[in-house]
């Protein structure tokens, strides 16, 4: 039996008392049938927007005209909110995303006929909880099948975001896409290309938040969506690697991303795991021994990832963190590193990024063979545990790793006659290099003396 929230029943009773039908619709019904908790209420009603407003306000609630053009208002009742949309049908999708015109429909069945997938075209009559399922969505949900309502080509031609939603649902829910639905995607790529980058980004975010993002990305590759939206990643197919690697660059990247998701790593880490090697195809060269090399691919990957993430309209904060991790992911530690080399590693990566760069390395190594490695593994002559131990010891010694950690600052240097500007910055960087070499030099007296010497060299 489906348990309906008492507040939802109360809202429904208010509509029923006024002679109006109201249904819970969309993904909420699907999730309820799957035994999941729902957090958002999308309601469909026979009441027109003006009638919805009058009914709700009379009952002491509030109404916000959030999507009045398409018959949608947001209802706030007893501190709960729900979107209420009048039964409607849609026609013509010139921009491949939004209907050119919306007409109000007479029945819930007509309203459900405009929806994307059968699993999302189920309605729950309120307050009684009677299921309305004209397209077999309940059976498809139980069988874990994603199937378009009616003709797949028509549904996808109406809205170019729907193919992305299909592959995202496959990863998110662990469902299989019906063959007719899947095969229709490649024929509507020109419509998909009309979708805004912001909406594409939102779907990619949801894919990355799933337990196994590779399910969606592989379906995207199969249908042409990957080349359309993430061409840099698509180009990694058939870029073979040797050494520790058992897979090409694309499969390796997808496995690394799956690892990051399985370990519940942050969104930026999942992005970094997915994109950390996208520069490999453009820097690949055949080495003298007949083995492909990817010299400084991390730098190229960082540049390409920054361009890709900007195209997808990611925030500057997400771009900076993701790209920094990508740029620094190829550190190669050997036991003969000096203590100053360890300090420089900390300074370059940044103390706040250390944990994430270790996690990215774990994901990267998982992607070599698609299996968990012993925590004491050695990869490219790098024993991560040994490096972590040395880094931890250096940090515990309270040493300087940034200019802010120096015993002097810009104001101190200005007071001894060093002018503000580019020269001041150069000298501060030189002082940091000095302290990274020898932490004992990090005293005010010593650094001011060294700074004075640098200044004299620059100006004489």
Secondary structure, DSSP 8 states (H G I E B T S, - for coil): -----HHHHHHHHHHHHTT--EEEETHHHHHHHTT------EEEESS-HHHHHHHHHHTT-EEEEEEGGGTEEEEEETTEEEEEEE-EEEE--TTSSS-SEEEE-SSHHHHHTTSSBGGG--EEETTT--EE-TT-HHHHHHHTEE-BSS-HHHHHHH-TTHHHHHHHHHHHH--EE-HHHHHHHGGGHHHHTTS-HHHHHHHHHHHHTSS-THHHHHHHHHHTHHHHH-HHHHTTTT----TT--S-HHHHHHHHHHHHHHTT--HHHHHHHHHTTTTHHHH-EE-TTS-EE-TTHHHHHHHHHHHHHHHTT--HHHHHHHHHHHHHTT----TT--HHHHHHHHHHH-GGGHHHHHHHHHHHHHHHHTS---TT-EETTEEHHHHHHHHHHHHHTT---SGGGSS--HHHHHHTT--SSHHHHHHHHHHHHHHHH-GGG-SHHHHHHHHHHHHHHHH-
